[in-house]
Structure formats: C-alpha cells, structure tokens
Amino acid sequence: MRVVVVGATGAVGTEMLTILEERDFPADELIAVASQRSAGRRLPYKGEGIEVVALSEEVFDDAQIALFDVPDEISRQWAPVAAERGAVAVDNSAAFRMNESVPLVVPEVNSAAVADHPLGIIASPNCTTLAMVVPLGALHRHAGLRRLIVASYQAASGAGKPGIDELWDQTERAAKERDAVEQGLARNVLVAGDTFTHPIAMNVIPQCGSLKDDGYTSEELKLCDESRKILGVPDLPVSATCVRVPVVVGHGVAVHAEFSETIGPDDARAILAEAPGVELRDDPARAVYPTPLESAGRDACYVGRIRADRFDPHALELFCVADNLRKGAALNTVQIAELLVAT
C-alpha cells in the first residue's frame, strides 16, 4: 500500500505522521509531500525518517490513499488530481465538506459513509465540530436530537502556528507589563496582531473566522452545517457562537441539546461511558470535568458538566473538549484511512 501525506511539514501533517506510526498503519510506502521550498527536508518516521518531496501529479501514481492537510484552495486543485490518479483523497480542509457527492465522516458516528465516495474524495470535519459531534452522536442514537445551541471556546492553535506565536508574544509582553495589566490597563499594553482582530492574551474574542452577511461567522456556519450532515439530520436547528480564547491547544464547546425523547443526566452518563471515542469526566463536586489541558495530546473527546435543563425534560447541558490538532484534525483523518483499508 502506497500512502501520500500532502502538507506533511505543517502542524497537522507532522501529527498525521506520528499517528500513522503510533497506530502501525499498514503502509508499505509513505510519501511525505509539501511545497517546493520544503522539498529535501527529512521528517521523523519509524526511526529512520522520510524525505519530503514537492507536490506534483506524479506523487499520486500507484497510491491507494492520499491524506490532505493544506489550505482549501490547494485541496480544491489537488484532491481531484489524486482521485484521478487512483487514490482516495481524505481531505482535512473545508473545500469539499458540504459537497453532496463527498461524504463527511467521523468514524465513531457515521463510519458507513466511507463506502460511498463517487468523486474519490472523503472529507474530515472542522476541529470544533469534532469536539462535540462524537458525544452528541452517541446521545442522538438513543434519544434523537431535535435542536442544538452551542458556544465554542477555541484555542489559538485553531488559527495555525501564527495564532500560537501571537498568543505567546502577547503573553510575554503582558508579563513584562504586569503592573499595568493588574491595574486593568492591558488594553494599553497589548495590540492586535495579524492573526486575530484583537489581542488574544488576557482576552477572549467573540469572532472565529470571517463575518458573513447574516451576522454569523464562517466558523459558526461550519459548525452548524457540518453537524447536520454528519448526524444525518439535514433540518436540525443548530445555532452557534464561536469564541477564541487564550489557550494553546484544545477546543471546548458548551452545548444545549434538545432531544425527541426524555433523557436525564444519568441516562446520558451511562450512554457516554460506553461510547467509542468518548471519555466521561463528570464529577463536578470533585472538580472532575473536561479541560483543554487534559485533552491535549490525547485521542478522546472529553465530556462532562452533564445536567438537566431546568425547564425542559427533553434537554441537557454539557461541556465537550478535544485536542483540535489531534482528534480535531490528524487523528480523524487517519481513522478514515483505516476504515478504507478495512472495507
């Protein structure tokens, strides 16, 4: 089996290589692909490393699977090329997620969808969607979702390395001006960088993605539209507010979920304790609940703070967290590839 990883030098691409090695993915040959400027670099893999090659049509020859983590425009151009050359392209960008001919797959939720990919392309969802849809998928199978209202708390790394660098630079600046910050004058010390619209250190920013005509952001619309498609409920009402927070890794989502059937917190805990890909962390009296620090570097989607809506016996409140670089991107893509191998 020949596997191609496109975008192998990026944060998610290098994580893909790590996960492929950790999970002993059955690749006889692994091709690491990036831009021309990265060609010739060596990346760690199975103790020996692999040399990066430049992206071209020929890299997909004789490949069965091509994993993509590149900007949307690169995926739009090159994923179809990979498919034309005979590979199944598993794409982590937003380029094909809402294409009706492209399945949007979360293995723990809708694994059967990998069987139908007429364009030779399978999409992996947005990292924020993944943080909540794995536990929600388990609850939906038992009680039937009828509405979602969510608020996300998204790490700086969701904007890539520039987002992380901006957070660190501003945090260091704030530390040097501690007296001013403690007097409530951080706004006089910190200025917005190129990545976020406001300073991210000592702050939260209620905008992730670009603003659209209806007042929602691109990230909020992704969260709504992708959840409907993955869960197989095209008319599901979903409303979202996406917020950037000064955390390096780990996206959190506060969820209000309404169901067709009555479901209590104990029912939900029993379901989630057995759900694949979910780790239940729900003992608030002992300060046991999901946090970004706990999720970082781990595979699971963590869920806790489960409680009944005080006014609706069909509704629950819960909090979900996942590593946005691992399960939110690299791991889910590799899991899709594993499903392809098994089918």
Secondary structure, 3 states (H helix, E strand, C coil): CEEEEECCCCHHHHHHHHHHHHCCCCCCEEEEEECHHHCCCEECCCCCCEEEEECCHHHHCCCCEEEECCCHHHHHHHHHHHHHCCCEEEECCCCCCCCCCCCECCHHHHHHHHHCCCCCEEECCCHHHHHHHHHHHHHHHHHCEEEEEEEEEECHHHHCHHHHHHHHHHHHHHHHCHHHHHCCCHHHHCCCCCCCCCCCCCCCECCCCCECCCCCEHHHHHHHHHHHHHHCCCCCCEEEEEEECCCCCCEEEEEEEEECCCCCHHHHHHHHHHCCCEEECCEHHHCECCCHHHHCCCCCEEEEEEEECCCCCCEEEEEEEECCCHHHHHHHHHHHHHHHHHC
